[in-house]
Amino acid sequence: MSVTAAIVERPPPQARGWPRSRIIGYALVSLWIAFGLGIVAYLVFAWNAEFFAKYAPAYLKGLEVTLSLVAISMVLGAILSVPVAYGRMSKNPVLSGLAYCYVYFFRGTPLLVQTFLVYYGLGSFRPELQTIGLWWFFREAFYCGVFAFALNTAAYQAEILRGAIESVPRGQWEGAASLGLHKLQTLRKIILPQALIVALRPYGNELILMIKASAIVAIITVYDLMGQAKLAFANSFDIQAYIWVAIVYLVMVEILRHAIEWIERRITIHLKR
């Protein structure tokens, strides 16, 4: 057989076996499937109806606290992110510098540390807070959690908003100005509708991260979903206390992920025609 014939008859690379990346991918997926089946099998064979009946109402109360904490924090963070994003885009060095320092601090330090600084740090100024009438707010662990989470998510949402606005081509501003539109009209009617499409998925990711991070408030005595799980485990020493809470978090994240994908498909349907 000639060299030419050997080269022609040699099978293509894809026919000689799977690439290493595909093998690793299938192996990881198989491990996750095995892990999930193991959890399901454990819950089936170690099912404790008494535990479920006793602590399910407490878990529902904790879920309500978690959703309230995240919802209020996200709304307050969205409101606060607007002036921060404006400061980041401002040509004024003072405004730009202050906004940069704010974003740098809250994105560069752990949320747990920020929560401790609010809950324990501001508690050190009790006489001053009582003088100005704010102690009623900062003495409550839930309000401290909302305050810390709102400040944290405002920094991330400001960067999301700034990036989305700056992603809109500069020609949109110039075209609107040539039509005699005011800058606020241009921002509201032309720039923001396009920017929000870009920002939707990052906003969704930030919401999911906030839901998972909300478990931090259990450390400062807020009986959210994770706080109720800790209490249930302390009373029962049953690992199902944490397995169930993990499943609830997973279900919430999956519902949000599919909801965000559905909204994205709806608002971008005109771009696919």
C-alpha contacts under 8 A as a table, 3 or more apart, distances in Angstrom:
res1	aa1	res2	aa2	distance
1	M	5	A	6.37
1	M	6	A	6.82
2	S	5	A	5.26
2	S	6	A	6.38
3	V	6	A	5.11
3	V	7	I	6.28
4	T	7	I	5.18
4	T	8	V	6.27
5	A	8	V	5.05
5	A	9	E	6.09
6	A	9	E	5.24
6	A	10	R	6.11
7	I	10	R	5.34
11	P	15	A	6.15
11	P	16	R	6.83
12	P	15	A	5.46
12	P	16	R	6.89
13	P	16	R	5.41
13	P	17	G	7.59
14	Q	17	G	6.21
14	Q	18	W	6.90
14	Q	19	P	7.89
15	A	18	W	7.95
18	W	22	R	6.40
18	W	23	I	6.63
19	P	22	R	5.53
19	P	23	I	6.55
20	R	23	I	5.11
20	R	24	I	6.19
21	S	24	I	5.18
21	S	25	G	6.07
22	R	25	G	4.96
22	R	26	Y	6.14
23	I	26	Y	5.26
23	I	27	A	6.10
24	I	27	A	5.01
24	I	28	L	6.16
25	G	28	L	5.23
25	G	29	V	6.22
26	Y	29	V	5.09
26	Y	30	S	6.01
27	A	30	S	5.06
27	A	31	L	6.22
28	L	31	L	5.07
28	L	32	W	6.30
29	V	32	W	5.13
29	V	33	I	6.15
30	S	33	I	5.04
30	S	34	A	6.05
31	L	34	A	5.03
31	L	35	F	6.05
32	W	35	F	4.97
32	W	36	G	6.10
33	I	36	G	5.09
33	I	37	L	6.11
34	A	37	L	5.12
34	A	38	G	6.04
35	F	38	G	5.01
35	F	39	I	6.34
36	G	39	I	5.15
36	G	40	V	6.29
37	L	40	V	5.03
37	L	41	A	5.99
38	G	41	A	5.03
38	G	42	Y	6.08
39	I	42	Y	5.07
39	I	43	L	6.23
40	V	43	L	5.15
40	V	44	V	6.18
41	A	44	V	5.08
41	A	45	F	6.12
42	Y	45	F	5.33
42	Y	46	A	5.55
42	Y	47	W	7.68
43	L	46	A	5.28
43	L	47	W	5.26
43	L	240	Q	7.69
44	V	47	W	5.34
48	N	51	F	5.37
48	N	52	F	6.44
49	A	52	F	5.10
49	A	53	A	6.08
50	E	53	A	5.21
50	E	54	K	6.05
51	F	54	K	5.19
51	F	55	Y	6.10
52	F	55	Y	5.52
52	F	56	A	5.43
53	A	56	A	5.72
53	A	57	P	7.75
54	K	57	P	7.25
55	Y	58	A	5.20
55	Y	59	Y	6.26
55	Y	232	A	6.81
56	A	59	Y	5.03
56	A	60	L	6.34
57	P	60	L	5.09
57	P	61	K	6.39
58	A	61	K	5.09
58	A	62	G	6.18
58	A	228	Q	6.36
59	Y	62	G	4.92
59	Y	63	L	6.03
59	Y	225	L	5.90
59	Y	228	Q	6.03
59	Y	229	A	7.26
60	L	63	L	4.96
60	L	64	E	6.29
60	L	225	L	7.73
61	K	64	E	5.11
61	K	65	V	6.41
61	K	224	D	7.45
61	K	225	L	7.58
62	G	65	V	5.06
62	G	66	T	6.17
62	G	223	Y	5.96
62	G	224	D	3.98
62	G	225	L	3.96
62	G	226	M	7.34
62	G	227	G	7.20
62	G	228	Q	5.96
63	L	66	T	5.02
63	L	67	L	6.16
63	L	224	D	6.23
63	L	225	L	4.94
64	E	67	L	5.25
64	E	68	S	6.09
64	E	224	D	7.54
64	E	225	L	7.99
65	V	68	S	5.12
65	V	69	L	6.03
65	V	223	Y	7.36
65	V	224	D	5.08
65	V	225	L	7.23
66	T	69	L	5.15
66	T	70	V	6.22
66	T	211	I	7.48
66	T	214	S	6.66
66	T	224	D	5.17
66	T	225	L	6.11
67	L	70	V	5.25
67	L	71	A	5.92
67	L	211	I	7.76
68	S	71	A	5.19
68	S	72	I	6.01
69	L	72	I	5.53
69	L	73	S	6.05
69	L	142	F	7.63
69	L	145	G	7.58
69	L	146	V	5.96
69	L	214	S	7.61
70	V	73	S	5.13
70	V	74	M	5.96
70	V	146	V	7.77
70	V	149	F	7.97
70	V	207	L	7.85
70	V	210	M	6.48
70	V	211	I	6.23
70	V	214	S	7.03
71	A	74	M	5.26
71	A	75	V	6.26
72	I	75	V	5.29
72	I	76	L	6.13
72	I	146	V	6.99
72	I	150	A	7.90
73	S	76	L	5.23
73	S	77	G	5.81
73	S	146	V	5.42
73	S	147	F	7.27
73	S	149	F	5.73
73	S	150	A	4.41
73	S	153	T	7.53
74	M	77	G	4.96
74	M	78	A	5.99
74	M	150	A	6.33
74	M	153	T	6.77
74	M	154	A	7.88
74	M	207	L	7.36
75	V	78	A	5.09
75	V	79	I	6.39
75	V	150	A	7.97
76	L	79	I	5.17
76	L	80	L	6.20
76	L	150	A	5.76
76	L	154	A	7.75
77	G	80	L	5.06
77	G	81	S	5.85
77	G	149	F	7.94
77	G	150	A	4.56
77	G	151	L	6.29
77	G	152	N	7.62
77	G	153	T	5.50
77	G	154	A	4.08
77	G	155	A	7.88
77	G	157	Q	7.17
78	A	81	S	5.07
78	A	82	V	6.81
78	A	153	T	7.88
78	A	154	A	6.03
78	A	157	Q	6.46
78	A	158	A	7.83
79	I	82	V	5.84
79	I	154	A	7.85
80	L	83	P	6.18
80	L	84	V	6.67
80	L	151	L	7.88
80	L	154	A	5.79
81	S	84	V	4.98
81	S	85	A	5.85
81	S	154	A	4.67
81	S	155	A	6.47
81	S	157	Q	5.78
81	S	158	A	4.41
81	S	161	L	7.82
82	V	85	A	5.22
82	V	86	Y	6.17
82	V	158	A	6.44
82	V	161	L	7.78
83	P	86	Y	4.87
83	P	87	G	6.06
84	V	87	G	5.02
84	V	88	R	6.23
84	V	99	A	5.48
84	V	154	A	7.90
84	V	155	A	7.48
84	V	158	A	5.88
85	A	88	R	4.98
85	A	89	M	6.31
85	A	99	A	7.52
85	A	158	A	4.66
85	A	159	E	6.56
85	A	161	L	6.58
85	A	162	R	5.43
86	Y	89	M	5.22
86	Y	90	S	5.93
86	Y	162	R	7.73
87	G	90	S	4.93
87	G	92	N	7.95
87	G	95	L	5.03
87	G	96	S	4.88
87	G	97	G	7.99
87	G	98	L	7.55
87	G	99	A	5.36
88	R	95	L	7.33
88	R	96	S	4.86
88	R	97	G	7.72
88	R	99	A	5.50
88	R	100	Y	6.28
88	R	162	R	7.46
89	M	96	S	6.85
89	M	162	R	7.11
90	S	93	P	7.57
90	S	95	L	6.65
90	S	96	S	5.70
91	K	95	L	7.96
91	K	96	S	6.83
92	N	95	L	5.50
92	N	96	S	5.97
93	P	96	S	5.00
93	P	97	G	5.73
94	V	97	G	5.13
94	V	98	L	6.16
95	L	98	L	5.26
95	L	99	A	6.12
96	S	99	A	5.24
96	S	100	Y	6.02
97	G	100	Y	5.03
97	G	101	C	6.17
98	L	101	C	5.19
98	L	102	Y	6.25
99	A	102	Y	5.10
99	A	103	V	6.22
100	Y	103	V	5.22
100	Y	104	Y	5.87
101	C	104	Y	4.98
101	C	105	F	6.06
102	Y	105	F	5.40
102	Y	106	F	6.33
102	Y	155	A	7.03
103	V	106	F	5.43
103	V	107	R	5.85
103	V	155	A	4.83
103	V	156	Y	7.38
103	V	159	E	7.97
104	Y	107	R	5.42
104	Y	108	G	5.65
105	F	108	G	5.13
105	F	109	T	6.08
106	F	109	T	5.69
106	F	110	P	7.76
106	F	111	L	7.77
106	F	114	Q	7.81
106	F	151	L	7.43
106	F	152	N	5.43
106	F	155	A	6.24
107	R	110	P	7.69
107	R	152	N	7.22
107	R	155	A	6.67
107	R	156	Y	6.97
109	T	113	V	6.95
109	T	114	Q	7.27
110	P	113	V	5.34
110	P	114	Q	6.54
111	L	114	Q	5.00
111	L	115	T	6.12
111	L	148	A	7.79
111	L	149	F	7.57
111	L	152	N	7.00
112	L	115	T	5.11
112	L	116	F	6.26
112	L	216	I	6.44
113	V	116	F	5.10
113	V	117	L	6.13
114	Q	117	L	5.02
114	Q	118	V	6.33
114	Q	148	A	6.22
114	Q	152	N	7.99
115	T	118	V	5.23
115	T	119	Y	6.05
115	T	144	C	7.30
115	T	145	G	6.33
115	T	148	A	5.32
115	T	149	F	7.55
115	T	217	V	7.78
116	F	119	Y	5.10
116	F	120	Y	5.44
116	F	121	G	6.78
116	F	220	I	7.90
117	L	120	Y	5.62
117	L	121	G	4.49
117	L	122	L	6.80
118	V	121	G	5.34
118	V	122	L	5.29
118	V	123	G	7.61
118	V	144	C	6.17
118	V	145	G	7.98
118	V	147	F	7.75
118	V	148	A	6.41
119	Y	122	L	6.05
119	Y	123	G	6.21
119	Y	138	F	7.13
119	Y	139	R	7.92
119	Y	141	A	6.79
119	Y	144	C	5.64
119	Y	145	G	7.61
119	Y	220	I	7.48
120	Y	123	G	5.08
120	Y	124	S	6.77
121	G	124	S	5.54
121	G	125	F	7.62
122	L	125	F	5.41
122	L	126	R	7.24
122	L	138	F	7.28
123	G	126	R	5.43
123	G	138	F	7.09
123	G	139	R	7.11
125	F	128	E	5.44
125	F	129	L	6.13
126	R	129	L	5.06
126	R	130	Q	5.98
126	R	135	W	6.46
127	P	130	Q	5.10
127	P	131	T	6.19
128	E	131	T	5.03
128	E	132	I	6.54
129	L	132	I	5.32
129	L	133	G	5.96
129	L	134	L	5.05
129	L	135	W	4.88
130	Q	133	G	4.89
130	Q	134	L	5.96
130	Q	135	W	4.96
130	Q	136	W	7.87
131	T	134	L	7.82
133	G	136	W	7.18
134	L	137	F	5.49
134	L	138	F	6.67
135	W	138	F	5.19
135	W	139	R	5.79
136	W	139	R	5.64
136	W	140	E	7.07
137	F	140	E	5.93
137	F	143	Y	6.15
137	F	144	C	7.49
138	F	141	A	7.23
138	F	143	Y	6.45
138	F	144	C	5.68
139	R	143	Y	7.99
139	R	144	C	7.67
140	E	143	Y	5.46
140	E	144	C	6.35
141	A	144	C	5.07
141	A	145	G	6.17
141	A	220	I	6.32
141	A	221	T	6.67
141	A	222	V	6.06
142	F	145	G	5.07
142	F	146	V	6.28
142	F	217	V	7.80
142	F	222	V	5.95
143	Y	146	V	5.00
143	Y	147	F	6.08
144	C	147	F	5.03
144	C	148	A	6.15
145	G	148	A	5.23
145	G	149	F	5.98
145	G	217	V	6.19
146	V	149	F	5.18
146	V	150	A	5.89
147	F	150	A	5.25
147	F	151	L	6.29
148	A	151	L	5.31
148	A	152	N	6.20
149	F	152	N	5.03
149	F	153	T	6.04
150	A	153	T	5.34
150	A	154	A	5.92
151	L	154	A	5.23
151	L	155	A	6.75
152	N	155	A	5.61
152	N	156	Y	6.99
153	T	156	Y	5.13
153	T	157	Q	5.94
153	T	206	E	7.62
153	T	210	M	7.80
154	A	157	Q	5.04
154	A	158	A	5.85
155	A	158	A	5.19
155	A	159	E	6.54
156	Y	159	E	5.28
156	Y	160	I	6.29
156	Y	206	E	7.65
157	Q	160	I	4.89
157	Q	161	L	6.00
157	Q	203	Y	7.10
157	Q	206	E	7.76
158	A	161	L	5.11
158	A	162	R	6.00
159	E	162	R	5.02
159	E	163	G	5.96
160	I	163	G	5.25
160	I	164	A	6.10
160	I	199	A	6.23
160	I	202	P	6.71
160	I	203	Y	7.26
161	L	164	A	5.13
161	L	165	I	6.15
161	L	195	A	7.65
161	L	196	L	7.99
161	L	199	A	6.68
162	R	165	I	5.28
162	R	166	E	6.10
163	G	166	E	5.17
163	G	167	S	6.07
164	A	167	S	5.11
164	A	168	V	7.02
164	A	195	A	4.70
164	A	196	L	6.87
164	A	198	V	5.70
164	A	199	A	5.57
165	I	168	V	5.66
165	I	191	I	6.71
165	I	192	L	6.92
165	I	195	A	5.16
166	E	169	P	7.37
167	S	195	A	7.14
168	V	172	Q	7.21
168	V	191	I	6.69
168	V	194	Q	6.96
168	V	195	A	6.53
169	P	172	Q	5.84
169	P	173	W	7.82
170	R	173	W	5.53
170	R	174	E	6.61
171	G	174	E	4.91
171	G	175	G	5.87
172	Q	175	G	5.16
172	Q	176	A	6.18
172	Q	190	I	7.53
172	Q	191	I	7.41
173	W	176	A	5.22
173	W	177	A	6.15
173	W	183	K	7.97
173	W	186	T	6.83
173	W	191	I	7.83
174	E	177	A	5.04
174	E	178	S	6.21
175	G	178	S	5.13
175	G	179	L	6.56
176	A	179	L	5.15
176	A	180	G	6.57
176	A	181	L	5.51
176	A	186	T	6.19
177	A	180	G	5.05
177	A	181	L	5.36
177	A	182	H	7.00
177	A	183	K	7.63
177	A	186	T	7.95
178	S	181	L	7.53
181	L	185	Q	6.07
181	L	186	T	6.13
182	H	185	Q	5.13
182	H	186	T	6.11
183	K	186	T	4.94
183	K	187	L	6.05
184	L	187	L	5.02
184	L	188	R	6.07
185	Q	188	R	5.16
185	Q	189	K	5.80
185	Q	190	I	7.72
186	T	189	K	5.46
186	T	190	I	5.24
186	T	191	I	6.27
187	L	190	I	5.77
187	L	191	I	4.73
187	L	192	L	5.69
188	R	191	I	6.38
188	R	192	L	5.55
188	R	193	P	7.42
189	K	192	L	6.68
189	K	193	P	6.72
190	I	193	P	6.02
190	I	194	Q	6.85
191	I	194	Q	5.50
191	I	195	A	6.01
192	L	195	A	4.79
192	L	196	L	5.82
193	P	196	L	5.46
193	P	197	I	6.78
194	Q	197	I	5.49
194	Q	198	V	6.89
195	A	198	V	5.20
195	A	199	A	6.14
196	L	199	A	4.76
196	L	200	L	5.75
197	I	200	L	5.39
197	I	264	E	7.45
197	I	267	I	7.36
197	I	268	T	7.50
198	V	201	R	7.14
199	A	202	P	5.41
199	A	203	Y	5.96
200	L	203	Y	5.14
200	L	204	G	6.14
200	L	260	I	7.66
200	L	264	E	7.18
201	R	204	G	4.89
201	R	205	N	6.15
201	R	260	I	6.98
201	R	264	E	7.77
202	P	205	N	4.97
202	P	206	E	6.13
203	Y	206	E	5.03
203	Y	207	L	6.24
204	G	207	L	5.07
204	G	208	I	6.29
204	G	256	L	7.62
204	G	257	R	7.43
204	G	260	I	6.32
205	N	208	I	5.10
205	N	209	L	6.15
206	E	209	L	5.04
206	E	210	M	6.10
207	L	210	M	5.07
207	L	211	I	6.31
208	I	211	I	5.18
208	I	212	K	6.43
208	I	253	V	6.08
208	I	256	L	7.23
208	I	257	R	7.97
209	L	212	K	5.21
209	L	213	A	5.97
210	M	213	A	4.92
210	M	214	S	5.90
211	I	214	S	5.21
211	I	215	A	7.73
211	I	249	Y	7.88
211	I	253	V	7.91
212	K	215	A	6.31
212	K	249	Y	7.09
213	A	216	I	5.88
214	S	217	V	6.00
215	A	218	A	5.77
215	A	224	D	7.30
215	A	225	L	7.21
215	A	226	M	5.32
215	A	227	G	7.46
216	I	219	I	5.87
216	I	220	I	7.82
217	V	220	I	5.35
217	V	221	T	6.86
217	V	222	V	5.57
217	V	223	Y	7.99
217	V	224	D	7.41
217	V	227	G	7.79
218	A	221	T	5.29
218	A	222	V	4.94
218	A	223	Y	6.02
218	A	224	D	6.40
218	A	226	M	6.01
218	A	227	G	4.52
219	I	222	V	7.22
219	I	227	G	7.70
221	T	227	G	7.27
222	V	227	G	6.36
223	Y	226	M	7.18
223	Y	227	G	4.32
223	Y	228	Q	5.53
224	D	227	G	4.93
224	D	228	Q	6.10
225	L	228	Q	5.31
225	L	229	A	6.35
225	L	245	V	6.93
226	M	229	A	4.94
226	M	230	K	6.23
226	M	245	V	6.84
227	G	230	K	5.14
227	G	231	L	6.29
228	Q	231	L	5.01
228	Q	232	A	6.06
229	A	232	A	5.02
229	A	233	F	6.13
229	A	241	A	5.33
229	A	242	Y	5.99
229	A	245	V	6.55
230	K	233	F	5.19
230	K	234	A	6.10
230	K	241	A	7.47
230	K	242	Y	7.70
231	L	234	A	5.09
231	L	235	N	6.34
232	A	235	N	5.27
232	A	236	S	6.06
232	A	237	F	7.73
232	A	241	A	6.04
233	F	236	S	5.10
233	F	237	F	4.72
233	F	238	D	5.68
233	F	239	I	6.83
233	F	241	A	5.52
233	F	242	Y	7.54
234	A	237	F	5.75
238	D	241	A	5.98
239	I	242	Y	5.72
239	I	243	I	6.51
240	Q	243	I	4.74
240	Q	244	W	5.85
241	A	244	W	5.71
241	A	245	V	6.58
242	Y	245	V	5.10
242	Y	246	A	6.11
243	I	246	A	5.15
243	I	247	I	6.32
244	W	247	I	5.06
244	W	248	V	6.28
245	V	248	V	5.05
245	V	249	Y	6.28
246	A	249	Y	5.19
246	A	250	L	6.13
247	I	250	L	4.98
247	I	251	V	6.13
248	V	251	V	5.14
248	V	252	M	6.24
249	Y	252	M	5.14
249	Y	253	V	6.20
250	L	253	V	5.17
250	L	254	E	6.18
251	V	254	E	5.15
251	V	255	I	6.15
252	M	255	I	5.20
252	M	256	L	6.24
253	V	256	L	5.17
253	V	257	R	6.03
254	E	257	R	5.01
254	E	258	H	6.19
255	I	258	H	5.39
255	I	259	A	6.09
256	L	259	A	4.97
256	L	260	I	6.06
257	R	260	I	5.27
257	R	261	E	6.28
258	H	261	E	5.06
258	H	262	W	6.11
259	A	262	W	5.07
259	A	263	I	6.20
260	I	263	I	5.12
260	I	264	E	6.07
261	E	264	E	5.05
261	E	265	R	6.20
262	W	265	R	5.17
262	W	266	R	6.27
263	I	266	R	5.06
263	I	267	I	6.21
264	E	267	I	5.37
264	E	268	T	6.00
265	R	268	T	5.34
265	R	269	I	5.80
266	R	269	I	5.44
267	I	270	H	7.43
268	T	271	L	5.31
268	T	272	K	7.01
269	I	272	K	5.48
269	I	273	R	7.05
270	H	273	R	5.74
